[in-house]
Amino acid sequence: MSSRLTLVIGNKNYSSWSMRPWVALRAAGIDFEERLLKFESRDWDDHISTLAPSGMVPVLWEGAPGGGFATWDTLAIVERVNELFPHKGLWPVDPHARAWARAYCAEMHAGFQALRAAMPMNIHGRYPGKGMNPNVARDIARISTLWTDARTRFGGSAPYLFGAFSAADAYFAPVAMRFVTYGVVLQGAAEQYRRRLTESPAVGAWSAAALAETEFVAADEPYATPR
């Protein structure tokens, strides 16, 4: 592939949607450039309409950002990258594992609304117990079941959901970070996996950059006093 890739993202501390393809590409060893548009900034106001056809991040550009070929939405980005780099392992090789991995990503993409609303991603923050309610607890239980089932059926001795790191792991990375922020403790295989995921190199690199950010976006900080 001759066109360079650029991934347009939002704040690393807050943007769970941006985190998913960034971690997937980084973990797969795919070269890309990063274009960070921080929320509530002049840079965002000046460039979002050019760099994001949908008005939202993330967006993957092939060629010049704003002038090349754009793919938006995290699932579409992962599938496009898989087409460009079919041997990079974004999806598991085993067809049954691959089907489950895609189903996991689709469920994460469309579901867990209670968890998203009550426990927004905030890598800086530490708010143990905040946001917990019965609907959130049900989301957490379902995620724990998904993680345990994948590890039991496909994980083997490797550390991730389907063995090697895949798009499914990248998709659940923001959830794992939420569990750290809000002090959610899982049990057994699910907790072991959460620890491995948060300690993985790509997730660690994103998290380190998130911790270096200083912006405060009130809409993403329901449990904090404005800095």
URCORUR-V197596 format. One record per run of one state. SS is the DSSP state (@ for helix, = for strand, . for the rest). FROM is the first residue (numbers start at 1). LEN is the number of residues. If there is no record, write none. Layout:
BEGIN
<<SS & FROM & LEN> <SS & FROM & LEN>>
END
This chain:
BEGIN
<<. & 1 & 4> <= & 5 & 5> <. & 10 & 6> <@ & 16 & 13> <. & 29 & 4> <= & 33 & 4> <. & 37 & 5> <@ & 42 & 10> <. & 52 & 7> <= & 59 & 4> <. & 63 & 6> <= & 69 & 4> <. & 73 & 1> <@ & 74 & 11> <. & 85 & 10> <@ & 95 & 16> <. & 111 & 2> <@ & 113 & 6> <. & 119 & 15> <@ & 134 & 22> <. & 156 & 4> <= & 160 & 1> <. & 161 & 2> <= & 163 & 1> <. & 164 & 3> <@ & 167 & 15> <. & 182 & 6> <@ & 188 & 11> <. & 199 & 2> <@ & 201 & 12> <. & 213 & 5> <@ & 218 & 3> <. & 221 & 7>>
END
